[in-house]
Amino acid sequence: MKRAELFHPRVFDSREWAEGYYKRNRLNITRVGRDFASLLKKSRFTEGKILDVGCGFAAVPIEIARVFPGAEITGVDLGLPLLELGRKLVEEAGLSDQITLLEGNAHDLSYERDSFDVVINTFMLHVVDDPVTMLNEIERVARPEARILMRDLRRGLLAYVMKKFRTSFTIEEALEIIEKSDIREGRVSRGLFWWDFMAGM
């Protein structure tokens, strides 16, 4: 099946879109946060600076912060309504001292090279205009020994019955994008719904 055009904005710049996205995806993205926290724990990560590129409403940072009280987490996103919602959820979780959410562009991160111990990225590769540039930026801000965790939807058989999978990449397309980028060597695993990229784990 040919990849379909996105049926939603690349940037959730309206409160209506942001709230709808939250209602539809809260449970799934919270699960991603728990998965990533578990993977980081298995890799013996304990504390350090974490960047979430495309943090949305901060479900992933919240779950990671709960497991790693010594982590300093920054989330960036272009969707201001999502950031506002995320800040509210962070405050409700009592994690405002640990998590900072800022407006930021995945294609041009405003951080120095080698700034972060962990960089995470969730359901963004198929959304951004230039996925190779985003991966290059992730590599640039990640320290040489950093852990990198990414997850995105996978366009497989489910694309025939579920609309949201039609806009994502096949595993082969995702691998081609990764190979074109500067991102360090890692491993890719696949599931029915998504694929994961992990480096430094």
C-alpha positions as CSV (number, residue, x, y, z in Angstrom):
1,M,0.0,0.0,0.0
2,K,1.3,3.5,-1.0
3,R,1.9,5.9,1.9
4,A,-1.0,8.3,2.4
5,E,-0.8,12.0,3.2
6,L,-1.2,13.1,6.8
7,F,-4.8,13.6,7.7
8,H,-3.9,15.9,10.6
9,P,-1.7,19.0,10.9
10,R,2.0,18.5,11.3
11,V,1.9,20.9,14.2
12,F,-1.1,20.8,16.6
13,D,-1.6,24.6,16.8
14,S,-5.2,24.6,17.9
15,R,-6.6,23.7,21.3
16,E,-9.3,21.5,19.7
17,W,-6.7,19.4,17.9
18,A,-4.5,19.1,20.9
19,E,-7.3,18.0,23.2
20,G,-8.6,15.5,20.7
21,Y,-5.1,14.1,20.2
22,Y,-4.7,13.8,24.0
23,K,-8.1,12.0,24.4
24,R,-7.3,9.5,21.6
25,N,-3.7,8.8,22.4
26,R,-3.2,9.3,26.1
27,L,-3.2,5.6,27.0
28,N,-0.9,4.5,24.1
29,I,1.7,7.2,24.7
30,T,1.7,6.6,28.4
31,R,2.5,3.0,27.6
32,V,5.4,4.1,25.5
33,G,6.7,6.1,28.4
34,R,6.5,3.1,30.6
35,D,8.2,1.0,28.0
36,F,11.0,3.5,27.6
37,A,11.5,3.8,31.4
38,S,11.8,0.0,31.6
39,L,14.4,-0.1,28.7
40,L,16.4,2.7,30.4
41,K,16.3,0.8,33.7
42,K,17.6,-2.3,32.0
43,S,20.4,-0.3,30.4
44,R,21.4,0.8,34.0
45,F,20.6,4.4,33.4
46,T,20.0,6.2,36.8
47,E,20.3,9.9,36.3
48,G,21.3,12.6,33.8
49,K,19.9,15.0,31.2
50,I,17.1,13.7,28.9
51,L,15.6,15.4,25.9
52,D,12.3,14.4,24.4
53,V,12.1,15.7,20.8
54,G,8.4,16.1,20.0
55,C,7.2,15.7,23.6
56,G,3.5,16.5,22.9
57,F,1.5,16.5,26.1
58,A,4.5,15.0,28.1
59,A,3.1,11.6,28.8
60,V,6.5,10.0,28.1
61,P,8.6,12.4,30.2
62,I,6.1,12.0,33.1
63,E,6.5,8.2,33.1
64,I,10.3,8.4,32.9
65,A,10.5,11.0,35.6
66,R,8.5,8.8,38.0
67,V,11.1,6.0,37.6
68,F,14.2,8.2,37.6
69,P,13.9,11.0,40.2
70,G,17.5,12.0,39.4
71,A,16.8,12.7,35.7
72,E,16.5,16.3,34.4
73,I,14.0,16.1,31.5
74,T,13.4,18.7,28.8
75,G,10.6,18.3,26.3
76,V,10.4,20.3,23.1
77,D,7.5,20.7,20.7
78,L,6.1,23.2,18.2
79,G,2.5,22.7,19.3
80,L,1.8,25.4,21.9
81,P,-1.6,24.0,22.9
82,L,0.0,20.6,23.5
83,L,2.8,22.2,25.6
84,E,0.2,24.0,27.7
85,L,-1.7,20.8,28.3
86,G,1.6,19.0,29.1
87,R,2.6,21.7,31.6
88,K,-0.7,21.2,33.4
89,L,-0.2,17.4,33.5
90,V,3.4,17.8,34.7
91,E,2.2,20.1,37.5
92,E,-0.6,17.7,38.5
93,A,1.9,14.9,38.7
94,G,4.1,17.0,41.0
95,L,7.0,16.9,38.6
96,S,7.5,20.5,37.7
97,D,10.9,20.6,39.3
98,Q,12.1,17.7,37.1
99,I,10.4,18.3,33.7
100,T,10.7,21.5,31.6
101,L,8.6,21.8,28.4
102,L,9.7,24.4,25.8
103,E,8.7,25.4,22.3
104,G,11.3,23.9,20.0
105,N,11.8,22.7,16.4
106,A,12.9,19.1,15.8
107,H,14.7,20.3,12.6
108,D,16.8,22.9,14.5
109,L,17.3,22.1,18.2
110,S,18.6,25.0,20.2
111,Y,21.2,23.0,22.2
112,E,24.9,22.6,21.9
113,R,26.5,19.4,20.5
114,D,26.8,16.6,23.1
115,S,24.3,18.1,25.5
116,F,22.1,15.1,26.6
117,D,22.6,11.6,28.2
118,V,19.4,10.3,26.7
119,V,17.4,11.5,23.6
120,I,13.9,10.1,23.0
121,N,11.5,10.6,20.1
122,T,8.0,9.2,19.9
123,F,5.7,8.9,16.8
124,M,7.5,11.8,15.0
125,L,9.4,10.3,12.1
126,H,6.4,10.1,9.8
127,V,5.1,13.6,10.9
128,V,8.0,15.9,10.4
129,D,8.8,17.5,7.0
130,D,12.4,16.3,6.9
131,P,13.0,13.1,9.0
132,V,16.7,12.9,8.0
133,T,17.3,16.4,9.4
134,M,15.5,15.5,12.6
135,L,17.7,12.4,13.1
136,N,20.8,14.4,12.4
137,E,19.8,16.9,15.1
138,I,19.1,14.1,17.6
139,E,22.6,12.7,16.9
140,R,24.2,16.2,17.2
141,V,22.8,16.9,20.7
142,A,23.3,13.3,22.0
143,R,26.5,12.7,23.9
144,P,28.9,10.0,22.5
145,E,27.8,7.6,25.2
146,A,24.1,8.6,25.1
147,R,21.2,6.4,24.9
148,I,18.8,7.1,22.0
149,L,15.2,5.7,22.0
150,M,12.7,6.2,19.1
151,R,9.4,4.7,18.3
152,D,7.1,5.3,15.4
153,L,4.0,3.7,13.8
154,R,4.6,1.0,11.2
155,R,2.7,0.8,7.9
156,G,2.0,-2.9,7.6
157,L,-1.1,-5.0,7.2
158,L,-3.0,-2.9,9.7
159,A,-2.9,0.0,7.2
160,Y,-5.6,-1.7,5.2
161,V,-8.1,-1.4,8.1
162,M,-6.8,1.5,10.2
163,K,-6.4,4.9,8.7
164,K,-3.7,6.2,11.0
165,F,-1.2,3.6,9.9
166,R,-1.4,4.6,6.3
167,T,0.5,7.8,6.9
168,S,3.5,6.1,8.5
169,F,6.5,4.4,7.0
170,T,7.1,0.7,6.3
171,I,10.0,-0.8,8.3
172,E,12.0,-0.7,5.0
173,E,11.3,2.9,4.4
174,A,12.2,3.8,8.0
175,L,15.5,1.9,7.7
176,E,16.3,3.8,4.5
177,I,15.8,7.1,6.3
178,I,17.9,6.0,9.2
179,E,20.7,5.0,6.9
180,K,20.6,8.3,5.1
181,S,21.1,10.2,8.4
182,D,24.1,10.8,10.6
183,I,22.5,8.9,13.6
184,R,24.8,6.4,15.2
185,E,24.5,2.7,14.7
186,G,21.7,1.1,16.6
187,R,19.2,-1.7,16.4
188,V,15.7,-1.7,15.0
189,S,13.0,-4.0,16.3
190,R,9.5,-4.3,14.9
191,G,6.1,-5.1,16.4
192,L,2.6,-5.3,14.9
193,F,1.8,-1.6,15.5
194,W,5.2,0.1,15.5
195,W,9.0,-0.2,15.2
196,D,11.7,0.9,17.7
197,F,15.2,2.2,17.2
198,M,17.7,1.9,20.1
199,A,21.3,3.0,20.4
200,G,23.6,2.9,23.4
201,M,21.4,0.5,25.2
